[in-house]
Amino acid sequence: MTTMNEFLSVLVDILSQPAILVAAIALIGLLAQRKNLSEIMKGAIKTFVGFIVIASGAGILEQGLSPFGAMFQEAFNVSGVVPNNEAIVALALNEYGTNTALIMFFGMIVNVLIARFTRYKYIFLTGHHTLYMACMLAVIMAVAGFDTIPLIAAGAVALGIIMTLSPAILQPFMRQLTGNDNVALGHFSAVGYAISGLTGKLFKKSKEHSTENIDFPKGLGFLRDSTVSIALTMIVMYIIVALFAGSTFIEAELSDGTNYLVFSLMKGGSFAAGVFIILSGVRLVLAEIIPAFKGISTKIVPNAKPALDVPIIYTYAPNAVLIGFFSSFIGGIFSMGIMFVLGTTIILPGVVPHFFTGAAAGVLGNATGGIKGSVAGSFVNGIIISFLPIFLLPVLGELGFANTTFSDADFGVSGIFFGTLANYAGPIAIVISLIVILGLMLIPFGKKKEATKNV
């Protein structure tokens, strides 16, 4: 048993690391194309390093963001549940670690099988999000009453379906954003992103007024540089919140004695540095992974598309990244006010989820509706990721009473769907729903049309 647990622990460590996972996929793709050794090594290693650069940037960015949430709560005296995937998964893995590992492993296999035998050709490569979803499904299937083997089977099939459908619903917006069909978005907040893209379409007449074409006065021309504008905006925001939170709290609890304004200046700058590093890593990865993935798409899973982590789209509209973050965060504050009025559980606006999902919602909203689409789409995203956790909490069993929960939209939608089925109809309803969904996915819609077109 100890050996098995050690094996599962290593398996989770490997599969939850995007750098290793995507580098392995690049390696397989290049080998399938029978590239020479030099090209294989270059492609695999640069993909590996590129994802480490992205992860490093994300780490710096999160370090720059995390004090902001604590300062905000202190400044405005609010308390409640803070959605955070990492925190809730850390709690859940103590009890559900083995089931999570097995659901993750078999779920990835189901994802590849679905891509191979259905029209949904998306291979989800964001390992840590796969781990988080596997963990939530392990909890929900246990609460539903499944025993070990049926729990793992149902969880793996559900995970494979979600890993496939999440990028699929976003692909029309990804084609509009990127101008091609080469890459998909693999991040479990697709429902929020899709609704942001649809919201942007309400402003389609404004599409030419992109966030990237903001017309700054000549004296403010330096703001056209996204690194400069992001740094200045975050520094100003940090200092405003710091003034409300007060020097005593910040210097005692957060800055380790460093002057609170100096601390705020450095954190605002760190945020901008994190974004800059992420964008550099994205460019490096895209240059290698798309050519390498052709081997997968031609030899193993015909026409397969890699579904990559959310920073992959930030390079298309860096200004929309910042606009989306702020609009989503404001949506979270707006939602919090409604919760106070209604007397529900208070979901505090988590800065990290509002940045990563709000930024992407802003980019996709900009692609369909310009500046207005970016602002409105990400604001709606902020409302979505604020209210979904309220309905998710009751289906998580004892884990629903923790002071944190899953943050991104797809966790809410999937968890509420399967949890509600379990509560009202039991495990058999989940099994039937999985069979029905798989059956619908196997129906080859569009084949006849394609054949006619070729004739």
N, C-alpha and C positions, 0 to 999 in steps of 0.2 A: 504493500500500500504506500509505504514511504517513497519507494522508487517511482511509482506511478504519479504521486503528487509532485515529485521533483521534475518528472518529465513534463507534466502539464504546466508546471510553473515556467519551465524553459520555453515551452511551446507558446504560452501566452506572451512571454517577453519578446520572442521573435516576431510573432504575428501582429503584435500591437505597435511595432516600430515601423512607421511608414518608410523610413530610409532603407531598412533591410528588405522590406516587402517589395517596394517599387524597384529597388536595384535588382532583386531576384527576378522580377517580371521582365525588366530590361534585358537581363542576362539571357533568359529563356528566349525572348523575342529575337535577340541578335544571333543566338545559336541556331534558332529555327530558320533564319535567313542565311545561315552558313557564312557569316561575315568572318574576316580574318581575325586572328588573335588580338592584333593591335586595336581594331575597331571595337571588338567585344569588351576588352578591358577598359578602353576609353569611355564607352557608352555606359557600362555598368557602374564604374567608379564615379564618373561625373554625376550620374543620377543619384547615387548614394550620397555624395558630398553635397549636392544641391539640396536634397531634403534635409540634411543636417543643418545647412545654412538657414533654411526656412524654419526649422524647429528652434534654432538658436535665436533667430529674430523674434519668433513667437514668445520664447521664454523672456527675452529682454522686454518685449512689449507688455507681457503680463506683469512683470515686476514693476513696470512703469504705471500700470493701471491699478494693481491691487490696493495700494494705499488710498486711491481716490474713493473707492467704495466705503472704506472705513471712515474717511474724512466726511463724506457726504452724510452717512448715518449720524455721526456726531454733530455735524453742523445743523442738521434739520430735525434731530431727535426722533428718528424713525426706527422701528424694529419689526421683524417678521421673518418669513422664509426667504432665503437667498438661493436661487437656482444656480447650481454649479455641478457639472457632470463629474469632475474629478473628485469632489468631496463626497457625493452620494455613492459613487462607485467604490471609493475607499471603504465606506461603511458596509456596503453590501457584500464585498468580496470576502469578508471574514466568514460569512455563512454560506455564500453561494459560489465560492471560488472555483471548485471543481466543475460544477455544472456550467458555469460561465465559460470556462476554457473549452469544454467539449462542444457547447453550442457554437462558440466562435469558430472552432476548427471545422466542424461539419457544415456550418452555415456558409462558410467561404466556398466549400465544395458545391453546395446547392446553388450558390450564386453562379459559379462557373458552368454547372450543368444547365441552368436556366438560360444562360447566355449562349450555350452551345446548341440547344434544341428548341429555342423559341425565337421570336423576332426581337426580343429585348436583349441587345448585344452589349450590355454594360457590365464591366468587371470593376467592382468597388474596391479601391486600393487605399482607403484611409483607415489604417489599422486601428488607431486608438478609438475612433468612433465606432468601428465594428465591435471592439471590446465593450464599450459602454452600452451599446444596444443589446449585445449578448447578455450582459449583466442584468439589464432591465427585464429582458424576456425570461431569464432564469428566475427572477423574483416573481414575476406575474404568473408564470406557469406553475410555480410552487404554490402560490396563493390560490390558484385555480383548482389545485388538488391533483395534479399529475404526479405519478411516481417517477423514479429516477430515469429509466430508459425512455418511457413515453415523454417525459419532460424534456429530455435532451433532443429527441426526435422532433417534437412539436416546435421547440425553441429554434432548432437549426433550420427547419423549413421556413418558419416565420422570418428568421433573420435573412435567409437567402432571398426571399421574396422582397423584403424591405430594401436590401442592398441593391436589388435590381430596379425596383419601381421608383425609388427616390431619385436617382439620376435621370430616369426615363421621363418623369413629368417635367423636368427642367430643361430637357434638351432643346425644345423649340426656342427657349430664351437664350440658351448657350449658342445656338446657331446664329441668332440675331446679334449677339454680343461679339462673337469671335469671327463671324463671317465664314465659318467652315463647320464641318461635322467631325473634326478629328479628336476632340477631347470632351469629356463630360465632367460634371461637378459631383464629387462624392463627399457629401457633408449632410448629416441628418438634420437639416432644417429646410429641406426642399419645399415643404408646404408653405412656409413663410416667404421663401424666395419667389416661388411661383405666384403667390398672391401679390407680392411686391411688383413683379413684372406685369401682371394683369392690371394692377392699380396704375402703373405707369402708362398703360395704353389709353387710359382716360384722358391723358394729356398729350396724345400723339402729335397734335399740332405743334407742341413745344419741343419735339424730338431734336430739331436742329440746334436748340439752345442747350447743348451738352454742358455738363459740369466742367468738362475739360476746356471749354471755350469761354469761361467766365471773363468778361471784359473789365479788367482792373484799370483804374486811372493810372496815368503814366507814373506818377509818384509812388504808386504801390505795385509797380511792375514786378518787384521781387516776389510777390505773392503767387506769381504764376508757377514758381518752382514749388512742387507739391511738398518737398521735404521742409522747406522754409515755412509754408503756410500751416502744415501740420504741427510743426514745433511751436510756432507762435500761438496757435489756437489752443493747444493743450497746456502750454505754460500759463496763458491767461486764465483758462478754466481752473487749473490747479490752484493758482494764487487766489482767485475769488473764493473757492470752496475753503481754502486754508484760512482765509481771513474770518470766515464764519465759524469754522471748527475751533480756531484759537490756537495760539502757540503752545499753551500748557499741554493740551491733549496730544498734539502732533509730536512735540519734542519728547514727551514721556512714553508714548505708546508706539510711535512709528519711526521717528527719525534718529532714535538713539542719541538724542542731545543736539543734533545738528539744527541750526536755526530753521524754523518752519518755512520761511520764504525761500531760503537756499535749497531746502529739501524739495519744495514744490517745483522750483526752477529745474532741478536735476531730473525729477521724475517726468516732467513734461518733455524735456529733451530726450530722455530714455525712450519714451513712447515713440517719438519721431525716428529715433535710431532703429528701433525694432521694426517699424514699417519699412524703412529703407533697406534693411537687411533681408526682410521677407521678399520684397520685390526683386532684389538681386538673385536670391535663391530660386525664385519662380522662373526667371528668365533662363537660368542655367538648366533647370529640370526640363522645361518645355523644349529646349533645343535638343535634348537627348531622348526623352521618353517617347515622344511621338514617332520618330523614325524607328526606334527599337520596338515599339508596340506593333509595328506592321507585321513582324514575325508571328506574333500571337494571332493577329487578325486574319492572316492568310493561311497559316498552317494548323493552328489549334482550334481557335474559335473564330470562324470566318466573320469578317466585318466587326470584330469586337472593338469597343471604345474604352479607354481607361477612364475611370471616374476618380478624379484626383481631389485632394483637400482644398478647402475654400480659398486659401491665399492665391491659388492659381488664377483667379479672375481679377485680383486687385490691380494688376498691371494695366488693365484695359481702361481704368478710370480712377486714378489715384485721388483726385479731388472728391469723387463720389464716395470713396472709402470713409473720409472724415465726415462728410455731410450725412452719410448713412448712419454712422455711429451716433452722432448727436441727435438725429431725428428719431432713431430707434430708442435711445435713452429717454428722450422727452416723451415718447409713446409709453415707456415704462412708468415714468412719473405720473403721466395722465391716468394710466390704468390704476396706479396705486391710490390716487385720489378717489376713483370710482369705487375701489374696494373698501376704502374707509367709509364712504357713504352707504354702501350696501351691507357693511358689517361682515364681509367674508374674511377668509384667511388673507393676510397681507403678503403679497409677493413683492419683495424689494427688487428694484432694477439692478441686477448683477452687471457690473461694468464689463466683465470679460465676455459673457454671452452677447451682450448688446453690441460690443465692438465687432466681434467676428461675424455674427449673423446680420447685424445692422449694416456693416460695411458691404457685405455681399448683396443684401437687399437694395442698398443704395446704388451699387454698380448695375444691377439688373433693372432697377427702376429707371435709371438714367438711359439704359440701352433702349427702353421702350417709350420713355416719355421725357427725356431731358432732365433739366434741373428740377422741375416740378414733380416729375415722376420719381426722381431719386428721393426727394424730401417726403412725398406722400407715401411712396411704397415702403420706405424704411420705417416711417411712423406707424404704419399699419403692422409691420413686422414686430415692432416693439409692443404693440397691444396683444398680438397673437402669442408671443412667447411669455407674456405676463399672465394671461388668463388660462392658457392650457394647463399649467402646473396645478391650478386650483382643482381641476377635474381629474388630474392624474393622481394626486395625493391619495384619494380614497381607495384606489385599486392596488396600491403598493404594500398592503398589509401593515405590519409594524414599522416598515421603513417609511411609511407615509407620515409618521409622527416625528421624523427627524427635522432639524431646522434648516435642511437643504433638500433639494430635489433635482431631477433632470431638467435641463434648461432649454434645449433646442426643440423646434416645432415638431419634428418627426417623432421624437420620443413621446411627446404629448399625444399626438394623433394615434400612433401605434399602441401605446400603453393604454389609452382610453378605449380603443377599439377592442383589443383582446381582453382587457380587464373587465369591461362591461359585458362582453359575451360570457365570460366565466361567471360573473356575479349573477346573471339572469338566466343562463341556460347550462352552465357547467362545462367541463372539459370537452364533452362531445361536440358542443357548438364551435369550439375553437378548431377541432379536427375537421369538421365539415367545412368551415370557412376556408381553411388552408387548402382543402381539396378543390373547392369551387374556384378559388383564386388561381391555383395552378392550372386548372382546366381552362379557365378563360385565357391565361397567358399562352397556353399551347395552341389556341385557335390562330391559324396563320392569316389574320386579316391583312389585306393589301397584296397578297401574293398574286391573285388573279389579275388585279389592276396592273401590277408590275409586268406580268407576262404579256398582257395585252399591249402595254406600252412598248415592250421590246419588239413585238411583232410589227 
